Amino acid sequence: MRVTVDQPKCVASGQCVMLAPEVFDQDDDGIVELLTDTPDTAHHEDVKESAAVCPAAAIHLAEK
């Protein structure tokens, strides 16, 4: 899995950080920061849920 984020679209809801803190973080303004673009398999379901619930659809997933 490869993860990308569209930071300009982020609305700083923080749901991705709550669901997958190993993959996402927030800067001082609450904007998403990607910690790894290739998360471990153990985190794939949390990352998929993060993308699904992101209110701005700022998280994009692709299979390798």
Predicted model as a PDB file, atoms N, CA, C, CB and O in Angstrom, pLDDT in the B-factor column:
MODEL        1                                                                  
ATOM      1  N   MET A   1       0.846  -1.180   0.000  1.00 97.00           N  
ATOM      2  CA  MET A   1       0.000   0.000   0.000  1.00 97.00           C  
ATOM      3  C   MET A   1       0.886   1.235   0.000  1.00 97.00           C  
ATOM      4  CB  MET A   1      -0.959   0.002   1.218  1.00 97.00           C  
ATOM      5  O   MET A   1       1.877   1.307   0.726  1.00 97.00           O  
ATOM      6  N   ARG A   2       0.510   2.209  -0.830  1.00 98.00           N  
ATOM      7  CA  ARG A   2       1.185   3.509  -0.821  1.00 98.00           C  
ATOM      8  C   ARG A   2       0.150   4.575  -0.455  1.00 98.00           C  
ATOM      9  CB  ARG A   2       1.858   3.820  -2.217  1.00 98.00           C  
ATOM     10  O   ARG A   2      -0.956   4.598  -0.995  1.00 98.00           O  
ATOM     11  N   VAL A   3       0.534   5.456   0.474  1.00 98.00           N  
ATOM     12  CA  VAL A   3      -0.361   6.497   0.982  1.00 98.00           C  
ATOM     13  C   VAL A   3       0.158   7.856   0.543  1.00 98.00           C  
ATOM     14  CB  VAL A   3      -0.481   6.429   2.532  1.00 98.00           C  
ATOM     15  O   VAL A   3       1.355   8.130   0.625  1.00 98.00           O  
ATOM     16  N   THR A   4      -0.735   8.691   0.084  1.00 98.00           N  
ATOM     17  CA  THR A   4      -0.401  10.089  -0.177  1.00 98.00           C  
ATOM     18  C   THR A   4      -1.463  10.958   0.471  1.00 98.00           C  
ATOM     19  CB  THR A   4      -0.295  10.378  -1.710  1.00 98.00           C  
ATOM     20  O   THR A   4      -2.599  10.524   0.663  1.00 98.00           O  
ATOM     21  N   VAL A   5      -1.097  12.170   0.802  1.00 98.00           N  
ATOM     22  CA  VAL A   5      -2.056  13.104   1.382  1.00 98.00           C  
ATOM     23  C   VAL A   5      -2.011  14.416   0.603  1.00 98.00           C  
ATOM     24  CB  VAL A   5      -1.758  13.345   2.892  1.00 98.00           C  
ATOM     25  O   VAL A   5      -0.960  14.836   0.117  1.00 98.00           O  
ATOM     26  N   ASP A   6      -3.153  15.036   0.499  1.00 98.00           N  
ATOM     27  CA  ASP A   6      -3.271  16.335  -0.156  1.00 98.00           C  
ATOM     28  C   ASP A   6      -3.431  17.371   0.955  1.00 98.00           C  
ATOM     29  CB  ASP A   6      -4.489  16.376  -1.178  1.00 98.00           C  
ATOM     30  O   ASP A   6      -4.549  17.702   1.351  1.00 98.00           O  
ATOM     31  N   GLN A   7      -2.306  17.877   1.454  1.00 97.00           N  
ATOM     32  CA  GLN A   7      -2.336  18.778   2.602  1.00 97.00           C  
ATOM     33  C   GLN A   7      -3.206  20.014   2.388  1.00 97.00           C  
ATOM     34  CB  GLN A   7      -0.943  19.207   2.935  1.00 97.00           C  
ATOM     35  O   GLN A   7      -3.888  20.422   3.328  1.00 97.00           O  
ATOM     36  N   PRO A   8      -3.221  20.639   1.197  1.00 98.00           N  
ATOM     37  CA  PRO A   8      -4.090  21.812   1.029  1.00 98.00           C  
ATOM     38  C   PRO A   8      -5.588  21.495   1.218  1.00 98.00           C  
ATOM     39  CB  PRO A   8      -3.872  22.408  -0.354  1.00 98.00           C  
ATOM     40  O   PRO A   8      -6.367  22.382   1.565  1.00 98.00           O  
ATOM     41  N   LYS A   9      -5.985  20.240   0.993  1.00 97.00           N  
ATOM     42  CA  LYS A   9      -7.384  19.859   1.181  1.00 97.00           C  
ATOM     43  C   LYS A   9      -7.725  19.546   2.635  1.00 97.00           C  
ATOM     44  CB  LYS A   9      -7.706  18.664   0.323  1.00 97.00           C  
ATOM     45  O   LYS A   9      -8.900  19.559   3.003  1.00 97.00           O  
ATOM     46  N   CYS A  10      -6.722  19.265   3.469  1.00 98.00           N  
ATOM     47  CA  CYS A  10      -6.938  18.846   4.857  1.00 98.00           C  
ATOM     48  C   CYS A  10      -7.696  19.930   5.629  1.00 98.00           C  
ATOM     49  CB  CYS A  10      -5.586  18.537   5.550  1.00 98.00           C  
ATOM     50  O   CYS A  10      -7.392  21.118   5.524  1.00 98.00           O  
ATOM     51  N   VAL A  11      -8.697  19.486   6.411  1.00 98.00           N  
ATOM     52  CA  VAL A  11      -9.479  20.416   7.224  1.00 98.00           C  
ATOM     53  C   VAL A  11      -9.169  20.256   8.714  1.00 98.00           C  
ATOM     54  CB  VAL A  11     -10.973  20.205   6.976  1.00 98.00           C  
ATOM     55  O   VAL A  11      -9.891  20.774   9.565  1.00 98.00           O  
ATOM     56  N   ALA A  12      -8.094  19.536   9.018  1.00 97.00           N  
ATOM     57  CA  ALA A  12      -7.581  19.401  10.383  1.00 97.00           C  
ATOM     58  C   ALA A  12      -8.578  18.758  11.347  1.00 97.00           C  
ATOM     59  CB  ALA A  12      -7.186  20.752  10.908  1.00 97.00           C  
ATOM     60  O   ALA A  12      -8.682  19.163  12.505  1.00 97.00           O  
ATOM     61  N   SER A  13      -9.297  17.771  10.867  1.00 97.00           N  
ATOM     62  CA  SER A  13     -10.254  17.104  11.765  1.00 97.00           C  
ATOM     63  C   SER A  13      -9.546  16.144  12.722  1.00 97.00           C  
ATOM     64  CB  SER A  13     -11.310  16.340  10.948  1.00 97.00           C  
ATOM     65  O   SER A  13     -10.039  15.890  13.821  1.00 97.00           O  
ATOM     66  N   GLY A  14      -8.401  15.614  12.313  1.00 97.00           N  
ATOM     67  CA  GLY A  14      -7.612  14.746  13.178  1.00 97.00           C  
ATOM     68  C   GLY A  14      -8.099  13.312  13.284  1.00 97.00           C  
ATOM     69  O   GLY A  14      -7.555  12.539  14.073  1.00 97.00           O  
ATOM     70  N   GLN A  15      -9.085  12.945  12.528  1.00 97.00           N  
ATOM     71  CA  GLN A  15      -9.598  11.570  12.603  1.00 97.00           C  
ATOM     72  C   GLN A  15      -8.545  10.561  12.165  1.00 97.00           C  
ATOM     73  CB  GLN A  15     -10.852  11.419  11.737  1.00 97.00           C  
ATOM     74  O   GLN A  15      -8.469   9.466  12.722  1.00 97.00           O  
ATOM     75  N   CYS A  16      -7.738  10.916  11.179  1.00 98.00           N  
ATOM     76  CA  CYS A  16      -6.694   9.996  10.710  1.00 98.00           C  
ATOM     77  C   CYS A  16      -5.665   9.736  11.808  1.00 98.00           C  
ATOM     78  CB  CYS A  16      -5.998  10.563   9.457  1.00 98.00           C  
ATOM     79  O   CYS A  16      -5.171   8.617  11.947  1.00 98.00           O  
ATOM     80  N   VAL A  17      -5.349  10.752  12.574  1.00 98.00           N  
ATOM     81  CA  VAL A  17      -4.368  10.594  13.651  1.00 98.00           C  
ATOM     82  C   VAL A  17      -4.934   9.704  14.749  1.00 98.00           C  
ATOM     83  CB  VAL A  17      -3.963  11.967  14.231  1.00 98.00           C  
ATOM     84  O   VAL A  17      -4.209   8.897  15.330  1.00 98.00           O  
ATOM     85  N   MET A  18      -6.213   9.845  15.032  1.00 98.00           N  
ATOM     86  CA  MET A  18      -6.834   9.008  16.056  1.00 98.00           C  
ATOM     87  C   MET A  18      -6.891   7.546  15.607  1.00 98.00           C  
ATOM     88  CB  MET A  18      -8.248   9.518  16.380  1.00 98.00           C  
ATOM     89  O   MET A  18      -6.725   6.639  16.423  1.00 98.00           O  
ATOM     90  N   LEU A  19      -7.124   7.317  14.313  1.00 98.00           N  
ATOM     91  CA  LEU A  19      -7.256   5.944  13.806  1.00 98.00           C  
ATOM     92  C   LEU A  19      -5.913   5.278  13.517  1.00 98.00           C  
ATOM     93  CB  LEU A  19      -8.092   5.943  12.549  1.00 98.00           C  
ATOM     94  O   LEU A  19      -5.758   4.076  13.733  1.00 98.00           O  
ATOM     95  N   ALA A  20      -4.955   6.039  13.037  1.00 98.00           N  
ATOM     96  CA  ALA A  20      -3.665   5.459  12.632  1.00 98.00           C  
ATOM     97  C   ALA A  20      -2.514   6.388  13.029  1.00 98.00           C  
ATOM     98  CB  ALA A  20      -3.639   5.198  11.100  1.00 98.00           C  
ATOM     99  O   ALA A  20      -1.884   6.994  12.163  1.00 98.00           O  
ATOM    100  N   PRO A  21      -2.236   6.503  14.326  1.00 98.00           N  
ATOM    101  CA  PRO A  21      -1.178   7.425  14.769  1.00 98.00           C  
ATOM    102  C   PRO A  21       0.224   7.005  14.342  1.00 98.00           C  
ATOM    103  CB  PRO A  21      -1.213   7.551  16.264  1.00 98.00           C  
ATOM    104  O   PRO A  21       1.157   7.804  14.415  1.00 98.00           O  
ATOM    105  N   GLU A  22       0.381   5.755  13.896  1.00 98.00           N  
ATOM    106  CA  GLU A  22       1.682   5.300  13.409  1.00 98.00           C  
ATOM    107  C   GLU A  22       1.960   5.819  12.003  1.00 98.00           C  
ATOM    108  CB  GLU A  22       1.752   3.774  13.426  1.00 98.00           C  
ATOM    109  O   GLU A  22       3.098   5.791  11.535  1.00 98.00           O  
ATOM    110  N   VAL A  23       0.915   6.289  11.338  1.00 98.00           N  
ATOM    111  CA  VAL A  23       1.035   6.707   9.937  1.00 98.00           C  
ATOM    112  C   VAL A  23       0.812   8.208   9.762  1.00 98.00           C  
ATOM    113  CB  VAL A  23       0.041   5.940   9.077  1.00 98.00           C  
ATOM    114  O   VAL A  23       1.430   8.835   8.902  1.00 98.00           O  
ATOM    115  N   PHE A  24      -0.072   8.784  10.580  1.00 98.00           N  
ATOM    116  CA  PHE A  24      -0.425  10.196  10.420  1.00 98.00           C  
ATOM    117  C   PHE A  24      -0.118  10.985  11.690  1.00 98.00           C  
ATOM    118  CB  PHE A  24      -1.911  10.338  10.057  1.00 98.00           C  
ATOM    119  O   PHE A  24      -0.177  10.457  12.801  1.00 98.00           O  
ATOM    120  N   ASP A  25       0.210  12.256  11.499  1.00 98.00           N  
ATOM    121  CA  ASP A  25       0.373  13.195  12.608  1.00 98.00           C  
ATOM    122  C   ASP A  25      -0.192  14.522  12.117  1.00 98.00           C  
ATOM    123  CB  ASP A  25       1.897  13.329  13.069  1.00 98.00           C  
ATOM    124  O   ASP A  25      -0.591  14.640  10.959  1.00 98.00           O  
ATOM    125  N   GLN A  26      -0.225  15.514  12.990  1.00 98.00           N  
ATOM    126  CA  GLN A  26      -0.715  16.844  12.616  1.00 98.00           C  
ATOM    127  C   GLN A  26       0.342  17.872  12.974  1.00 98.00           C  
ATOM    128  CB  GLN A  26      -2.066  17.172  13.320  1.00 98.00           C  
ATOM    129  O   GLN A  26       1.036  17.740  13.982  1.00 98.00           O  
ATOM    130  N   ASP A  27       0.459  18.913  12.126  1.00 97.00           N  
ATOM    131  CA  ASP A  27       1.377  20.004  12.445  1.00 97.00           C  
ATOM    132  C   ASP A  27       0.701  20.956  13.430  1.00 97.00           C  
ATOM    133  CB  ASP A  27       1.816  20.761  11.155  1.00 97.00           C  
ATOM    134  O   ASP A  27      -0.399  20.671  13.903  1.00 97.00           O  
ATOM    135  N   ASP A  28       1.335  22.071  13.744  1.00 97.00           N  
ATOM    136  CA  ASP A  28       0.803  23.007  14.729  1.00 97.00           C  
ATOM    137  C   ASP A  28      -0.549  23.602  14.335  1.00 97.00           C  
ATOM    138  CB  ASP A  28       1.788  24.115  14.949  1.00 97.00           C  
ATOM    139  O   ASP A  28      -1.307  24.052  15.194  1.00 97.00           O  
ATOM    140  N   ASP A  29      -0.848  23.604  13.041  1.00 97.00           N  
ATOM    141  CA  ASP A  29      -2.130  24.117  12.560  1.00 97.00           C  
ATOM    142  C   ASP A  29      -3.173  23.009  12.427  1.00 97.00           C  
ATOM    143  CB  ASP A  29      -1.943  24.815  11.217  1.00 97.00           C  
ATOM    144  O   ASP A  29      -4.309  23.268  12.029  1.00 97.00           O  
ATOM    145  N   GLY A  30      -2.792  21.783  12.758  1.00 97.00           N  
ATOM    146  CA  GLY A  30      -3.711  20.659  12.669  1.00 97.00           C  
ATOM    147  C   GLY A  30      -3.728  19.974  11.315  1.00 97.00           C  
ATOM    148  O   GLY A  30      -4.505  19.043  11.102  1.00 97.00           O  
ATOM    149  N   ILE A  31      -2.893  20.417  10.411  1.00 98.00           N  
ATOM    150  CA  ILE A  31      -2.841  19.832   9.067  1.00 98.00           C  
ATOM    151  C   ILE A  31      -2.104  18.501   9.118  1.00 98.00           C  
ATOM    152  CB  ILE A  31      -2.150  20.797   8.066  1.00 98.00           C  
ATOM    153  O   ILE A  31      -1.092  18.357   9.804  1.00 98.00           O  
ATOM    154  N   VAL A  32      -2.634  17.532   8.375  1.00 98.00           N  
ATOM    155  CA  VAL A  32      -2.063  16.187   8.382  1.00 98.00           C  
ATOM    156  C   VAL A  32      -0.620  16.180   7.901  1.00 98.00           C  
ATOM    157  CB  VAL A  32      -2.895  15.261   7.519  1.00 98.00           C  
ATOM    158  O   VAL A  32      -0.248  16.884   6.962  1.00 98.00           O  
ATOM    159  N   GLU A  33       0.181  15.358   8.578  1.00 98.00           N  
ATOM    160  CA  GLU A  33       1.545  15.080   8.157  1.00 98.00           C  
ATOM    161  C   GLU A  33       1.658  13.566   8.011  1.00 98.00           C  
ATOM    162  CB  GLU A  33       2.607  15.653   9.183  1.00 98.00           C  
ATOM    163  O   GLU A  33       1.225  12.824   8.893  1.00 98.00           O  
ATOM    164  N   LEU A  34       2.220  13.117   6.935  1.00 98.00           N  
ATOM    165  CA  LEU A  34       2.383  11.696   6.670  1.00 98.00           C  
ATOM    166  C   LEU A  34       3.709  11.223   7.261  1.00 98.00           C  
ATOM    167  CB  LEU A  34       2.322  11.406   5.147  1.00 98.00           C  
ATOM    168  O   LEU A  34       4.775  11.715   6.890  1.00 98.00           O  
ATOM    169  N   LEU A  35       3.635  10.263   8.186  1.00 98.00           N  
ATOM    170  CA  LEU A  35       4.845   9.750   8.835  1.00 98.00           C  
ATOM    171  C   LEU A  35       5.518   8.683   7.989  1.00 98.00           C  
ATOM    172  CB  LEU A  35       4.513   9.185  10.211  1.00 98.00           C  
ATOM    173  O   LEU A  35       6.743   8.556   8.001  1.00 98.00           O  
ATOM    174  N   THR A  36       4.725   7.919   7.259  1.00 98.00           N  
ATOM    175  CA  THR A  36       5.268   6.920   6.333  1.00 98.00           C  
ATOM    176  C   THR A  36       4.294   6.739   5.182  1.00 98.00           C  
ATOM    177  CB  THR A  36       5.530   5.560   7.053  1.00 98.00           C  
ATOM    178  O   THR A  36       3.084   6.663   5.398  1.00 98.00           O  
ATOM    179  N   ASP A  37       4.805   6.671   3.976  1.00 98.00           N  
ATOM    180  CA  ASP A  37       3.910   6.474   2.827  1.00 98.00           C  
ATOM    181  C   ASP A  37       3.732   4.998   2.486  1.00 98.00           C  
ATOM    182  CB  ASP A  37       4.447   7.219   1.608  1.00 98.00           C  
ATOM    183  O   ASP A  37       2.963   4.652   1.590  1.00 98.00           O  
ATOM    184  N   THR A  38       4.450   4.122   3.209  1.00 98.00           N  
ATOM    185  CA  THR A  38       4.300   2.676   3.010  1.00 98.00           C  
ATOM    186  C   THR A  38       4.121   2.016   4.382  1.00 98.00           C  
ATOM    187  CB  THR A  38       5.545   2.071   2.247  1.00 98.00           C  
ATOM    188  O   THR A  38       5.062   1.427   4.913  1.00 98.00           O  
ATOM    189  N   PRO A  39       2.937   2.112   4.946  1.00 98.00           N  
ATOM    190  CA  PRO A  39       2.719   1.556   6.287  1.00 98.00           C  
ATOM    191  C   PRO A  39       2.816   0.034   6.308  1.00 98.00           C  
ATOM    192  CB  PRO A  39       1.359   1.985   6.813  1.00 98.00           C  
ATOM    193  O   PRO A  39       2.592  -0.643   5.305  1.00 98.00           O  
ATOM    194  N   ASP A  40       3.158  -0.475   7.487  1.00 96.00           N  
ATOM    195  CA  ASP A  40       3.191  -1.926   7.692  1.00 96.00           C  
ATOM    196  C   ASP A  40       1.808  -2.513   7.443  1.00 96.00           C  
ATOM    197  CB  ASP A  40       3.678  -2.273   9.123  1.00 96.00           C  
ATOM    198  O   ASP A  40       0.792  -1.839   7.614  1.00 96.00           O  
ATOM    199  N   THR A  41       1.787  -3.770   7.040  1.00 97.00           N  
ATOM    200  CA  THR A  41       0.536  -4.467   6.775  1.00 97.00           C  
ATOM    201  C   THR A  41      -0.407  -4.402   7.979  1.00 97.00           C  
ATOM    202  CB  THR A  41       0.815  -5.921   6.404  1.00 97.00           C  
ATOM    203  O   THR A  41      -1.622  -4.311   7.808  1.00 97.00           O  
ATOM    204  N   ALA A  42       0.129  -4.446   9.157  1.00 97.00           N  
ATOM    205  CA  ALA A  42      -0.686  -4.414  10.376  1.00 97.00           C  
ATOM    206  C   ALA A  42      -1.526  -3.144  10.480  1.00 97.00           C  
ATOM    207  CB  ALA A  42       0.206  -4.536  11.602  1.00 97.00           C  
ATOM    208  O   ALA A  42      -2.534  -3.130  11.186  1.00 97.00           O  
ATOM    209  N   HIS A  43      -1.128  -2.080   9.789  1.00 97.00           N  
ATOM    210  CA  HIS A  43      -1.839  -0.799   9.873  1.00 97.00           C  
ATOM    211  C   HIS A  43      -2.730  -0.529   8.668  1.00 97.00           C  
ATOM    212  CB  HIS A  43      -0.849   0.324  10.019  1.00 97.00           C  
ATOM    213  O   HIS A  43      -3.375   0.519   8.614  1.00 97.00           O  
ATOM    214  N   HIS A  44      -2.784  -1.420   7.723  1.00 97.00           N  
ATOM    215  CA  HIS A  44      -3.549  -1.169   6.492  1.00 97.00           C  
ATOM    216  C   HIS A  44      -5.034  -0.906   6.742  1.00 97.00           C  
ATOM    217  CB  HIS A  44      -3.406  -2.346   5.558  1.00 97.00           C  
ATOM    218  O   HIS A  44      -5.608   0.010   6.153  1.00 97.00           O  
ATOM    219  N   GLU A  45      -5.651  -1.693   7.602  1.00 98.00           N  
ATOM    220  CA  GLU A  45      -7.086  -1.492   7.847  1.00 98.00           C  
ATOM    221  C   GLU A  45      -7.351  -0.129   8.488  1.00 98.00           C  
ATOM    222  CB  GLU A  45      -7.638  -2.612   8.749  1.00 98.00           C  
ATOM    223  O   GLU A  45      -8.322   0.540   8.136  1.00 98.00           O  
ATOM    224  N   ASP A  46      -6.497   0.285   9.425  1.00 98.00           N  
ATOM    225  CA  ASP A  46      -6.656   1.600  10.062  1.00 98.00           C  
ATOM    226  C   ASP A  46      -6.454   2.730   9.045  1.00 98.00           C  
ATOM    227  CB  ASP A  46      -5.656   1.755  11.233  1.00 98.00           C  
ATOM    228  O   ASP A  46      -7.143   3.749   9.094  1.00 98.00           O  
ATOM    229  N   VAL A  47      -5.519   2.542   8.140  1.00 98.00           N  
ATOM    230  CA  VAL A  47      -5.267   3.553   7.106  1.00 98.00           C  
ATOM    231  C   VAL A  47      -6.458   3.626   6.136  1.00 98.00           C  
ATOM    232  CB  VAL A  47      -3.953   3.228   6.331  1.00 98.00           C  
ATOM    233  O   VAL A  47      -6.875   4.714   5.737  1.00 98.00           O  
ATOM    234  N   LYS A  48      -6.993   2.471   5.767  1.00 98.00           N  
ATOM    235  CA  LYS A  48      -8.164   2.461   4.881  1.00 98.00           C  
ATOM    236  C   LYS A  48      -9.341   3.160   5.537  1.00 98.00           C  
ATOM    237  CB  LYS A  48      -8.549   1.023   4.508  1.00 98.00           C  
ATOM    238  O   LYS A  48     -10.058   3.918   4.884  1.00 98.00           O  
ATOM    239  N   GLU A  49      -9.545   2.907   6.835  1.00 98.00           N  
ATOM    240  CA  GLU A  49     -10.642   3.574   7.547  1.00 98.00           C  
ATOM    241  C   GLU A  49     -10.384   5.081   7.639  1.00 98.00           C  
ATOM    242  CB  GLU A  49     -10.815   2.973   8.965  1.00 98.00           C  
ATOM    243  O   GLU A  49     -11.314   5.879   7.521  1.00 98.00           O  
ATOM    244  N   SER A  50      -9.138   5.467   7.847  1.00 98.00           N  
ATOM    245  CA  SER A  50      -8.792   6.900   7.890  1.00 98.00           C  
ATOM    246  C   SER A  50      -9.160   7.585   6.581  1.00 98.00           C  
ATOM    247  CB  SER A  50      -7.285   7.088   8.176  1.00 98.00           C  
ATOM    248  O   SER A  50      -9.729   8.677   6.580  1.00 98.00           O  
ATOM    249  N   ALA A  51      -8.832   6.937   5.465  1.00 98.00           N  
ATOM    250  CA  ALA A  51      -9.157   7.511   4.158  1.00 98.00           C  
ATOM    251  C   ALA A  51     -10.672   7.582   3.965  1.00 98.00           C  
ATOM    252  CB  ALA A  51      -8.512   6.681   3.027  1.00 98.00           C  
ATOM    253  O   ALA A  51     -11.187   8.542   3.392  1.00 98.00           O  
ATOM    254  N   ALA A  52     -11.377   6.562   4.446  1.00 98.00           N  
ATOM    255  CA  ALA A  52     -12.826   6.513   4.261  1.00 98.00           C  
ATOM    256  C   ALA A  52     -13.553   7.589   5.065  1.00 98.00           C  
ATOM    257  CB  ALA A  52     -13.349   5.147   4.651  1.00 98.00           C  
ATOM    258  O   ALA A  52     -14.568   8.117   4.611  1.00 98.00           O  
ATOM    259  N   VAL A  53     -13.053   7.916   6.240  1.00 98.00           N  
ATOM    260  CA  VAL A  53     -13.760   8.875   7.097  1.00 98.00           C  
ATOM    261  C   VAL A  53     -13.216  10.300   6.976  1.00 98.00           C  
ATOM    262  CB  VAL A  53     -13.678   8.427   8.540  1.00 98.00           C  
ATOM    263  O   VAL A  53     -13.786  11.221   7.562  1.00 98.00           O  
ATOM    264  N   CYS A  54     -12.143  10.499   6.244  1.00 98.00           N  
ATOM    265  CA  CYS A  54     -11.578  11.849   6.096  1.00 98.00           C  
ATOM    266  C   CYS A  54     -12.630  12.763   5.465  1.00 98.00           C  
ATOM    267  CB  CYS A  54     -10.271  11.822   5.224  1.00 98.00           C  
ATOM    268  O   CYS A  54     -13.050  12.524   4.333  1.00 98.00           O  
ATOM    269  N   PRO A  55     -13.060  13.802   6.177  1.00 97.00           N  
ATOM    270  CA  PRO A  55     -14.120  14.660   5.651  1.00 97.00           C  
ATOM    271  C   PRO A  55     -13.721  15.458   4.409  1.00 97.00           C  
ATOM    272  CB  PRO A  55     -14.562  15.605   6.717  1.00 97.00           C  
ATOM    273  O   PRO A  55     -14.588  15.930   3.674  1.00 97.00           O  
ATOM    274  N   ALA A  56     -12.434  15.609   4.175  1.00 97.00           N  
ATOM    275  CA  ALA A  56     -11.965  16.367   3.009  1.00 97.00           C  
ATOM    276  C   ALA A  56     -11.478  15.467   1.877  1.00 97.00           C  
ATOM    277  CB  ALA A  56     -10.850  17.306   3.421  1.00 97.00           C  
ATOM    278  O   ALA A  56     -11.072  15.952   0.821  1.00 97.00           O  
ATOM    279  N   ALA A  57     -11.520  14.155   2.101  1.00 98.00           N  
ATOM    280  CA  ALA A  57     -11.004  13.198   1.114  1.00 98.00           C  
ATOM    281  C   ALA A  57      -9.568  13.552   0.722  1.00 98.00           C  
ATOM    282  CB  ALA A  57     -11.909  13.171  -0.144  1.00 98.00           C  
ATOM    283  O   ALA A  57      -9.203  13.539  -0.454  1.00 98.00           O  
ATOM    284  N   ALA A  58      -8.776  13.864   1.728  1.00 98.00           N  
ATOM    285  CA  ALA A  58      -7.393  14.289   1.499  1.00 98.00           C  
ATOM    286  C   ALA A  58      -6.395  13.145   1.527  1.00 98.00           C  
ATOM    287  CB  ALA A  58      -7.001  15.305   2.523  1.00 98.00           C  
ATOM    288  O   ALA A  58      -5.214  13.342   1.242  1.00 98.00           O  
ATOM    289  N   ILE A  59      -6.866  11.933   1.873  1.00 98.00           N  
ATOM    290  CA  ILE A  59      -5.985  10.769   1.954  1.00 98.00           C  
ATOM    291  C   ILE A  59      -6.254   9.873   0.755  1.00 98.00           C  
ATOM    292  CB  ILE A  59      -6.195   9.990   3.290  1.00 98.00           C  
ATOM    293  O   ILE A  59      -7.396   9.507   0.478  1.00 98.00           O  
ATOM    294  N   HIS A  60      -5.185   9.524   0.048  1.00 98.00           N  
ATOM    295  CA  HIS A  60      -5.316   8.685  -1.144  1.00 98.00           C  
ATOM    296  C   HIS A  60      -4.477   7.428  -0.970  1.00 98.00           C  
ATOM    297  CB  HIS A  60      -4.885   9.458  -2.421  1.00 98.00           C  
ATOM    298  O   HIS A  60      -3.350   7.480  -0.477  1.00 98.00           O  
ATOM    299  N   LEU A  61      -5.044   6.296  -1.383  1.00 98.00           N  
ATOM    300  CA  LEU A  61      -4.379   5.008  -1.243  1.00 98.00           C  
ATOM    301  C   LEU A  61      -4.193   4.376  -2.602  1.00 98.00           C  
ATOM    302  CB  LEU A  61      -5.174   4.076  -0.323  1.00 98.00           C  
ATOM    303  O   LEU A  61      -5.027   4.522  -3.496  1.00 98.00           O  
ATOM    304  N   ALA A  62      -3.084   3.670  -2.743  1.00 97.00           N  
ATOM    305  CA  ALA A  62      -2.826   2.895  -3.955  1.00 97.00           C  
ATOM    306  C   ALA A  62      -2.151   1.605  -3.542  1.00 97.00           C  
ATOM    307  CB  ALA A  62      -1.946   3.692  -4.977  1.00 97.00           C  
ATOM    308  O   ALA A  62      -1.321   1.588  -2.634  1.00 97.00           O  
ATOM    309  N   GLU A  63      -2.503   0.552  -4.197  1.00 88.00           N  
ATOM    310  CA  GLU A  63      -1.836  -0.716  -3.931  1.00 88.00           C  
ATOM    311  C   GLU A  63      -0.555  -0.750  -4.748  1.00 88.00           C  
ATOM    312  CB  GLU A  63      -2.758  -1.934  -4.272  1.00 88.00           C  
ATOM    313  O   GLU A  63      -0.521  -0.269  -5.881  1.00 88.00           O  
ATOM    314  N   LYS A  64       0.485  -1.312  -4.178  1.00 72.00           N  
ATOM    315  CA  LYS A  64       1.774  -1.393  -4.870  1.00 72.00           C  
ATOM    316  C   LYS A  64       1.710  -2.405  -5.977  1.00 72.00           C  
ATOM    317  CB  LYS A  64       2.896  -1.750  -3.902  1.00 72.00           C  
ATOM    318  O   LYS A  64       2.700  -2.617  -6.677  1.00 72.00           O  
TER     319      LYS A  64                                                      
ENDMDL                                                                          
END                                                                             
